[in-house]
Amino acid sequence: MHLNNPAIRLMKKTVFIFFFLFISLFARCDVIYFPIQYTLFAYSAELILSFEQAVKDRSSNVLWGGAGCVGSFLMPDQPAAGFEFAYERRRYFKPGEYEHFFISGYLGTALMTNFNDMCDIGIVPGFKINYKARLAPNTIMEPYISVSLPLSYSLKYNEMWFPFPVATIGIRLGFSNLKKERKKQI
């Protein structure tokens, strides 16, 4: 069978998704989220390392991980910190640049703590509107607005928390490696 067969590609994607979900349950790291229920609006600041692969003229796949802090605008005196790892699919507004404004969907996993009485792990699917600015050749800044639905599990209480949507305003700083698609030879 040829490796570009649609059935083989679908099988590879399915295996990757199951592998990612399996790892995310046990890796205890993720897209940071505020682990207290009914937060509604949150803020976030993150340091990341990302690997981006351009797949089309306006879209790319990104794997990234990092650490950061997040808090609720309703409870500003109770921030949480965590480690994160995520897969993100990006769609840029300008073709071929892989910078400036883009929208993205993501799926990540995180370990969150307040260094006191809370330690949660979670799987976080979401959607973002971002702006990507290059500060140096491999250094980026990405302010964003996102809507996510954190599925979290409390390690202290051994309970799964009911998912509740959260809107987040945040900024990511970090190192990025972009690999552009090669032009196909005719």
C-alpha positions in Angstrom: 0.0 0.0 0.0 1.2 3.5 -0.8 1.7 5.8 2.3 -0.4 8.6 0.7 -3.4 6.4 0.5 -6.5 8.2 2.1 -7.2 5.1 4.3 -3.6 5.1 5.6 -3.7 8.9 6.3 -7.0 8.5 8.2 -5.6 5.6 10.2 -2.4 7.7 11.0 -4.6 10.6 12.2 -6.8 8.4 14.3 -3.8 6.7 16.0 -2.2 10.1 16.6 -5.4 11.5 18.2 -5.8 8.4 20.5 -2.1 8.5 21.4 -2.3 12.3 22.2 -5.4 11.8 24.4 -3.8 8.8 26.2 -0.6 10.8 26.8 -2.6 13.8 28.0 -4.4 11.8 30.7 -1.1 10.7 32.2 1.5 13.4 31.3 0.0 15.9 33.8 0.9 18.9 31.8 -1.4 21.2 29.4 -2.9 24.3 28.0 -3.2 26.2 31.3 -6.7 26.9 32.6 -8.1 28.3 35.8 -9.2 25.2 37.7 -12.0 26.7 39.8 -15.4 26.1 38.3 -17.6 28.9 36.9 -14.7 31.2 36.3 -16.3 32.7 33.1 -13.4 35.2 32.4 -9.7 34.6 32.9 -6.3 36.1 32.2 -3.2 34.2 31.3 0.6 34.8 30.8 2.7 32.0 29.3 6.3 31.1 28.3 6.3 28.5 25.5 8.4 26.6 23.1 6.7 25.8 19.8 7.3 23.8 16.6 5.2 25.0 13.7 4.9 23.1 10.4 3.3 25.0 7.4 0.9 22.6 5.6 -0.7 25.0 3.2 -0.3 28.6 2.1 -2.4 29.9 5.1 -2.4 27.1 7.6 -0.1 25.2 9.9 0.1 22.6 12.6 1.8 23.6 15.9 3.0 21.5 18.8 3.9 23.6 21.8 4.6 23.3 25.5 5.4 25.6 28.3 4.5 27.0 31.7 2.4 30.0 32.8 0.0 31.5 35.3 -3.7 32.0 35.0 -6.3 33.7 37.1 -9.9 34.7 37.1 -11.1 38.3 36.8 -13.8 37.3 39.3 -11.1 36.1 41.8 -8.0 38.1 41.0 -6.2 37.2 44.3 -6.2 33.5 43.6 -3.9 32.8 40.6 -2.9 29.3 39.6 0.2 28.1 37.8 0.8 25.2 35.5 2.6 23.2 32.8 1.0 22.7 29.4 1.4 20.8 26.2 -0.9 21.3 23.1 -1.6 20.6 19.5 -2.9 23.6 17.5 -4.2 24.0 14.0 -3.8 27.6 12.7 -5.4 29.5 9.8 -3.6 32.8 9.0 -5.3 35.7 7.3 -2.3 36.6 5.0 -1.0 33.8 2.8 2.6 32.6 3.0 3.6 34.8 6.0 2.7 32.7 9.0 2.6 35.9 11.1 0.2 38.5 12.2 -3.5 37.7 12.8 -4.8 34.1 12.7 -7.5 31.9 14.2 -6.8 28.5 15.7 -8.4 25.4 17.2 -6.4 23.5 19.9 -6.4 20.5 22.1 -4.1 20.5 25.1 -3.4 19.0 28.5 -2.2 20.7 31.7 -1.2 20.3 35.3 -2.5 23.2 37.4 -1.8 24.1 41.0 -2.1 27.1 43.4 0.8 25.7 45.5 -1.6 25.4 48.5 -4.6 23.1 48.4 -5.3 22.5 44.7 -3.7 20.2 42.1 -5.7 19.4 39.0 -5.0 17.9 35.6 -7.1 18.7 32.6 -7.8 18.3 28.9 -8.6 21.6 27.2 -10.2 22.0 23.8 -10.7 25.5 22.6 -10.7 28.2 19.9 -8.4 31.3 19.7 -8.1 34.5 17.9 -4.4 35.4 17.9 -1.8 37.9 16.7 1.8 36.6 16.2 4.6 39.1 16.3 8.3 38.2 15.8 10.5 39.9 18.3 13.6 38.1 16.9 14.1 35.4 14.3 13.0 32.6 16.7 11.3 34.6 19.4 7.6 35.4 19.3 4.9 37.2 21.2 1.3 36.1 20.8 -1.6 38.0 22.5 -4.8 36.1 22.2 -8.5 35.8 23.1 -9.8 32.3 23.5 -12.9 30.3 24.4 -12.2 26.9 25.9 -14.0 24.1 27.8 -11.6 22.6 30.4 -12.3 19.0 31.4 -10.5 18.8 34.7 -9.8 16.2 37.4 -8.9 17.1 40.9 -5.9 15.0 42.2 -6.7 16.1 45.8 -10.4 15.1 45.8 -10.3 12.4 43.1 -13.2 14.0 41.3 -13.9 15.0 37.7 -15.2 18.6 37.5 -18.1 19.4 35.2 -16.8 21.3 32.1 -17.8 25.0 32.0 -16.8 27.4 29.2 -14.2 30.0 29.9 -13.2 33.1 27.9 -9.5 34.0 28.4 -7.4 37.0 27.5 -3.7 36.2 27.4 -0.2 36.6 26.1 2.3 34.0 25.1 6.1 34.7 24.9 8.5 32.1 23.6 10.7 30.5 21.1 9.3 29.2 17.8 10.7 27.0 15.1 8.7 27.4 11.8 9.3 24.9 9.0 7.7 26.0 5.8 6.3 23.6 3.2 8.6 22.8 0.3 7.6 23.8 -3.2 6.7 20.7 -5.2 8.8 20.1 -8.3 6.9 19.4 -11.6 
